[in-house]
Amino acid sequence: GETMAENGARLIVERRDELPAPFTARHVQRKGWAGLADREVVAAALEVLVATNHVREVRTDTTATGGRPTTSFEWNPMTGKEG
């Protein structure tokens, strides 16, 4: 499990230019990248990226129109160019 998360995190970093800024776990999952189609694996890979300071979590509360809370991710500008 840990190796899958690390490999997934590496793949996300390699393909960061293909993601919007900021991005969500769903953005990653919908790309259908090898090994990152499963929600749990994507979540674990994103946890690795947060733990290694590649990205930071941004939590958004419900919107005025009643939208659900969302967690998105922003790239750390010190780890490379902005997505």
C-alpha positions as CSV (number, residue, x, y, z in Angstrom):
1,G,0.0,0.0,0.0
2,E,2.7,2.5,0.9
3,T,4.6,1.8,-2.3
4,M,1.5,2.4,-4.4
5,A,0.9,5.7,-2.6
6,E,4.5,6.8,-3.2
7,N,4.4,5.7,-6.9
8,G,1.1,7.5,-7.3
9,A,2.5,10.7,-5.7
10,R,5.5,10.5,-8.0
11,L,3.2,10.2,-11.0
12,I,1.1,13.2,-9.9
13,V,4.2,15.3,-9.6
14,E,5.4,14.2,-13.0
15,R,2.1,15.1,-14.6
16,R,1.3,18.2,-12.6
17,D,1.0,20.3,-15.7
18,E,-2.1,18.3,-16.7
19,L,-4.0,19.3,-13.6
20,P,-5.8,22.6,-12.9
21,A,-4.6,24.9,-10.2
22,P,-5.9,24.3,-7.6
23,F,-6.9,20.7,-8.2
24,T,-9.0,18.1,-6.3
25,A,-8.6,14.3,-5.8
26,R,-11.4,13.9,-8.3
27,H,-9.4,15.7,-10.9
28,V,-6.6,13.2,-10.4
29,Q,-8.9,10.2,-10.4
30,R,-10.7,11.3,-13.6
31,K,-7.4,11.4,-15.5
32,G,-7.3,7.6,-15.3
33,W,-3.6,7.5,-14.9
34,A,-2.2,4.0,-14.3
35,G,-2.5,3.1,-10.6
36,L,-4.5,6.2,-9.8
37,A,-8.0,5.2,-10.7
38,D,-9.0,4.1,-7.2
39,R,-10.2,6.8,-4.8
40,E,-8.3,5.3,-1.8
41,V,-5.0,5.2,-3.8
42,V,-5.4,8.8,-4.9
43,A,-6.1,9.9,-1.4
44,A,-3.0,8.1,-0.1
45,A,-0.9,9.6,-2.8
46,L,-2.2,13.1,-2.0
47,E,-1.4,12.4,1.7
48,V,2.2,11.7,0.7
49,L,2.4,14.9,-1.3
50,V,1.0,16.9,1.7
51,A,3.4,15.2,4.1
52,T,6.4,16.0,1.8
53,N,5.2,19.6,1.4
54,H,4.7,19.3,-2.4
55,V,1.1,20.5,-2.0
56,R,-1.1,22.0,0.7
57,E,-4.7,21.2,1.4
58,V,-7.2,24.0,1.1
59,R,-10.6,23.3,2.6
60,T,-13.7,25.2,1.5
61,D,-16.8,25.2,3.6
62,T,-20.3,24.9,2.1
63,T,-21.1,27.5,-0.4
64,A,-23.9,30.1,-0.1
65,T,-25.9,28.0,-2.5
66,G,-25.5,24.9,-0.4
67,G,-22.6,23.2,-2.2
68,R,-20.7,20.5,-0.3
69,P,-17.4,21.2,1.5
70,T,-14.4,20.7,-0.8
71,T,-10.8,19.9,-0.3
72,S,-8.5,21.1,-3.0
73,F,-4.7,21.1,-3.3
74,E,-2.3,23.8,-4.3
75,W,1.3,23.2,-5.4
76,N,4.1,24.5,-3.2
77,P,5.8,27.1,-5.4
78,M,9.2,26.1,-3.8
79,T,8.9,22.5,-5.3
80,G,8.8,23.6,-8.9
81,K,6.7,25.7,-11.2
82,E,3.0,26.4,-10.5
83,G,0.7,23.9,-12.1
